[in-house]
Amino acid sequence: MYSLISGSWKQVPLSEGARPVEVLASTYRLDDGRVYEIDRDGIWIRFRSWAPGDTGFRTLASLPAPWQAFDRTWLVTSTNGDLIVASTGRHSSVLARWTVSLEGSLKFAGLRFLSEEILAAPGARNLGITYSVPEEGDKGAIARFLAFEDMKLRPRGWEPESEPEHLGIH
C-alpha cells in the first residue's frame, strides 16, 4: 500500500485464503476508505472489499457465469459513492450498479446491456455514467451517457449472488 502522507510503500500482510488471485478491476471508495475489487479465482468472479486493518479481502458477492464472457472489466466509484462495474467484449457490454448505504450495506441496483464495445473506463457522476464507444466507420470514439434510472434490469442468471454475512461491510 502506498502512503501519500509518508511518500512510501508499506507491505500489508493478508491471510492466505483472503488474498486477491487475478484482479480484473479495482477502485478506492473515499466514503468508507475501502478498496473494492473484481477478482477471478478459477471459475468464480468475485466482488470483494478490503480496508486497512482487515486481514484480507471479504467477498461481498459472486458474479454468475455470464460475466465470464467479457474481455475487459472496470470498476469505478461515482461521485455519490455508488460502485459501477463495466464489462465489455468485441460487440457487447454490460454496465452494472451497486449502491452502498450509510451503514455500509452493499445492494445490487441493476444493470444495462449494450450492443457495442466500451473502449475505456467509464466515468460515473451522481446521475449516471459516461462511457466511450467506437464511432461508426472506425473514425474514432464517441461519448454516451446512461442515466442510473435506466439501469434497473435484474435479468435471471445475471444478478450477483450476495454473500449475506458480508453485506454489512463496516
Secondary structure, DSSP 8 states (H G I E B T S, - for coil): -EETTTTEE------GGGS-SEEEEEEEETTTTEEEEEEEETTEEEEEEE-TT-SS-EEEEEE-GGGGG-SEEEEEE-TTS-EEEEEE-SS-EEEEEEEE-TT-BEEEEEEEEESS---S--EE-SSEEEEEEE-GGGS-EEEEEEEGGG--B--TTTS-EE-GGGSB--
